[in-house]
Amino acid sequence: MKIDKRDLLAATAPGALLALVLLAAAGLVTATLDAPERTAFWALLAPRMALVFLLWLVLAIGAGTLARRLWQRHGAAPGRLAEDLQVLLSSDTASALKSEGSAGAQALAAAVNALAAQRDTLRTDIAAQVAAASRQVEQERNRLAALMAELTQSVVVCNLDGRVLLFNARARLQFRALARGDPGAADGTPDGRAIGGAEALGLGRSIYGVLDRRLVTHALEAVQERLQRGAAHPSAQFVTATHGGQLLRVHLAPVRASPGAAAPGHAPVHASVLAPLHAPVLAPEARADEPLNGFVLMLDNITRDLAEDTERDRLLHGLTEGYRGSLGTLQAAVELLDDPDLDPPTRERFRAVVREEITTMGRRLNDAAAQGLRRIKTRWPLEDMLGADLVAAAARRIEAQRGARVLAQDVDARLWLRVDSYSLVQALLHLAGRLADDYGVQRLQLRLAAHEGKAQLDLVWAVQAMSTETVTAWETEPIKAGDDATPLTVRDVVERHGGAFWFERERVRHESFFRFLLPLASEGEQLDAGVLLHGDSRPEYYDFDLFATHAGADGALVDRTLADLSYTVFDTETTGLSPREGDEIIQIGATRIVAGKLRRQECFEQLVDPRRSLPAAGVAIHGITAQMLRGQPTLDSVLPAFHAFARDSVLVAHNAAFDMRFLQLKEAATGVRFEQPVLDTLLLSAVIHPQQESHRLEAIAQRLGVSVLGRHTALGDALVTAEVFVRMLPLLQAMGIHTLAQALEASRKTYLARVSY
C-alpha cells in the first residue's frame, strides 16, 4: 500500500505532540524554581534521561500505531469509498460499496448503494427501451453479418490504413491453406496454422503482412482515377504470388463513405461494405467527391487453374506440332505413292511410313483424350460436408424409400468429407434397395471413421451368403434409387471421388458390409467448419464499428487515445522466477483487444521446449510437465511467431517487467526485439486505486467484477488480464488519462514501477 503524506503525519504527529507536551511541562516546572532548586531538578533528571526517552518512545510508538489504525479505519475510509465509487460508476457488474469507517461514512455508503440500486433499475428500463427501438437495426446488422460470414468467396474488408475490419470464414480458410503450402511455414502446427495458432488474418491487423503494399496502393490509385472519370462502380484487379509460390487473383473495390452519414460504422457504411459485392443492386452511382474510407478484397487462388491451363496449352501445342509434322510426312508420302514409275519395294516402304504416321497420330489423339477424361474426373464438383450430416441424410432417404430401419452408429462427428453428396446417397440407396429386394435385408447400419487419411463409410447388415459376382454386378449396373434412375454406376461414383469400394465379411461379428473409401476435407477446414456449425456462437470475424475506430489512425502510438489503440495482452509461464539465473519460458499465451473489445477468437497459445529440467515446485503451480513439452518448438522459433502476432499493437501484461525481462534476454539469440510500448495492469491498478492494499491480479479482478478462470495457464492469465484492462479504460478516462503517453507517464510515477528483474 502506498504511504502518502497523510499516513506519515498520522504516524509521527502523536510522538511529536507528546515530546512538545513533555518539553513544555519541563519548561513550566523550571520557570517556577529558583536557581538552587533548578540546579537540583536538572541534577535529579539528568541520570534518568534515558529512561524518560525510552518512556517517551514507547508512548509515541503506541500512540502512532493507534492513530494510524484509526486513520486507516476512519480517516482513509472516505478515500477507499471514493475509489470503490469510481468502479461502481464505471461498471455494471461491480459489487455494492463496503460499509466501513465512521457512522457518517457508513451512512454515506448505504445512501450511495441505494442510489446505485435506483440507477440499475433506470438502466434496466432504458436498456429495454433501447433494445425495443433498435431491434430492426440489429436484425439488419445480423443479416449483413450472416451474408458476409456465409459467402463462398474469400472476402476481406480493410480501412485505408490496410487494417482488417472484416473477413469471412472462407478467407480465413484460404489463408490458412496458403500457410500450409508455404515452405516458410514448415514449423507450423499440423492444421496449417502458424506456431501458437496465430492466424494470418485478424481484426485490426494489417493486410500488408499477407499482400504486397505496393500492389494494393497501385490498385487504389487506379480506382480513384476511375472515380474521377465518373465510373459508377470502379474496381481493380491484380495477381500476386505468396511466399510459398501460390498465385492469388485479387479483386479490389472501394468502400465509400456515405455523404452526410451520422457516423461511420452504422447502417450506411454497412451498405457500402456490401456494395462492391452486389454493385448493380445496392451501390448508388459513385461520385468523385465521395471520400473513400476503405476497400474490399475478393480473393481467388488461381494456382491450380493456371497449372491446368498451362497443361492444356502444352497438350494442344504438342498435338498441333506433332500433327503438323505427321501431316507433312503423310503428304510427301502420298505424293510419291501417286508416281506410276515407283518400284514396288519403295512403294511398300512409303506405305509403311503412312501406316506408322497414322498410328502415331492415333496414339497422340488417344493420349490427349485420356488426359482430358482424367481432368474431367478430377474436376468434378465436390463439396465439403460434415460426415455426420451425410450419414443422417442417407439414413433418412433409405428409411423413407425402402422402409428399412437404419442405425447410425460409430459415426465420427468430427470428420469432414469432400464429396458429391447427391450421387453418393444415390449409390447407398441403390445398394440398400438391392439388399432388400434380393435378400430381404430390412435392418442396416451406417458407420463412419477415419483411416490412414481417408474416410471409411460402411453400409452394414447381418451376415448373408453373397457371391463376389453378385457384388460386381451391383457395382457395375446403372444406379436405381426408387423411381430415380441414372446411367452412373456405383463404380463411377467411387471413381469420381478418387476412392475405393469393396465387399467384406466379418465372421467374428457376424456381419457383412460394403465399404467406401472417401476423401477428407483438409484438416483446417474441418476445424473451422465444426466451430461455425456446432459452437455456442458464430466466431467473430467482423466489426463494422472498426471503420470509425481506425479511420485516419496513422499517428504516433503514444499520441493516440487509449480507446483507438490495438493491444496484445500476453502472459508467460516459466521454469522459475529468475531469468538472469537461467530460467526459461515454457508457454506463451496472448489475445487481442481491438476497438475496446476483447477478441477471444484471436489468440496465441504455444508450449515451448526450454531445453532444461522443470522444477517440481513450478509444475505444481502451472501443471505443465516435461512430457507435455517434449517435441514442442523452441523459443527461437516461437518468439518470431509471437512477434508477428503482436505487430502494430501495444503490449499489455500484469507485472509486465517480469515477462518483458524474459523476452529481452532472448533478443540476441532470436533476433527479435519488442520495441512497442508496454502497459502494466499492476501499475495501472496502483494509478487507479492507490488506497487499495493489494494489486494482485485476483484482487484487481474481484474489485472490477471480472471472473477469474484458467489461472496459471498463459492464455488463461492473458484473458483475465485483458478483461481487467478493458474495465480499466473508462476508469483511466475518468481520471483524465486519455492517451497512451499519459498512461505510460502515470505508470512510471507509481511506487511499484521501481520493481526490476
Sequence and secondary structure as in RCSB ss.txt:
>XXXX:A:sequence
MKIDKRDLLAATAPGALLALVLLAAAGLVTATLDAPERTAFWALLAPRMALVFLLWLVLAIGAGTLARRLWQRHG
AAPGRLAEDLQVLLSSDTASALKSEGSAGAQALAAAVNALAAQRDTLRTDIAAQVAAASRQVEQERNRLAALMAE
LTQSVVVCNLDGRVLLFNARARLQFRALARGDPGAADGTPDGRAIGGAEALGLGRSIYGVLDRRLVTHALEAVQE
RLQRGAAHPSAQFVTATHGGQLLRVHLAPVRASPGAAAPGHAPVHASVLAPLHAPVLAPEARADEPLNGFVLMLD
NITRDLAEDTERDRLLHGLTEGYRGSLGTLQAAVELLDDPDLDPPTRERFRAVVREEITTMGRRLNDAAAQGLRR
IKTRWPLEDMLGADLVAAAARRIEAQRGARVLAQDVDARLWLRVDSYSLVQALLHLAGRLADDYGVQRLQLRLAA
HEGKAQLDLVWAVQAMSTETVTAWETEPIKAGDDATPLTVRDVVERHGGAFWFERERVRHESFFRFLLPLASEGE
QLDAGVLLHGDSRPEYYDFDLFATHAGADGALVDRTLADLSYTVFDTETTGLSPREGDEIIQIGATRIVAGKLRR
QECFEQLVDPRRSLPAAGVAIHGITAQMLRGQPTLDSVLPAFHAFARDSVLVAHNAAFDMRFLQLKEAATGVRFE
QPVLDTLLLSAVIHPQQESHRLEAIAQRLGVSVLGRHTALGDALVTAEVFVRMLPLLQAMGIHTLAQALEASRKT
YLARVSY
>XXXX:A:secstr
    HHHHHHHHHHHHHHHHHHHHHHHHHHHTS HHHHHHHHHHHGGGHHHHHHHHHHHHHHHHHHHHHHIIIII
SHHHHHHHHHHHHHH SS       SSHHHHHHHHHHHHHHHHHHHHHHHHHHHHHHHHHHHHHHHHHHHHHHHH
 SSEEEEE TT BEEEE HHHHHHHHHHHHT GGGTTS TTS  GGG  S  TTSBGGGTS HHHHHHHHHHHHH
HHHTT SS  EEEEEE TTS EEEEEEEEEE  TT SSTTSHHHHHHHHTTTSHHHH     TTS EEEEEEEEE
E HHHHHHHHHHHHHHHHHHHHHHHHHHHHHHHHHHHT TT  HHHHHHHHHHHHHHHHHHHHHHHHHHHHHHHH
HHHTS  EEEEHHHHHHHHHHHHHHHH  EEEEEEE TT EEEE HHHHHHHHHHHHHHHHHHH   EEEEEEEE
ETTEEEEEEEEE     HHHHHHHHHSEEEETTEEEEEEHHHHHHHTT EEEEEEETTTTEEEEEEEEEB  HHH
HHHHHHHHHSSS    B TTHHHHHTT  S GGGSBGGG  EEEEEEEES S GGGT  EEEEEEEEEETTEEEE
EEEEEEE B SS   HHHHHHH   HHHHTT  BHHHHHHHHHHHTTTSEEEETTHHHHHHHHHTTHHHH     
S EEEHHHHHHHH TT S   HHHHHHHHT    STTSHHHHHHHHHHHHHHHHHHHHHTT  BHHHHHHHHHTS
GGGG   
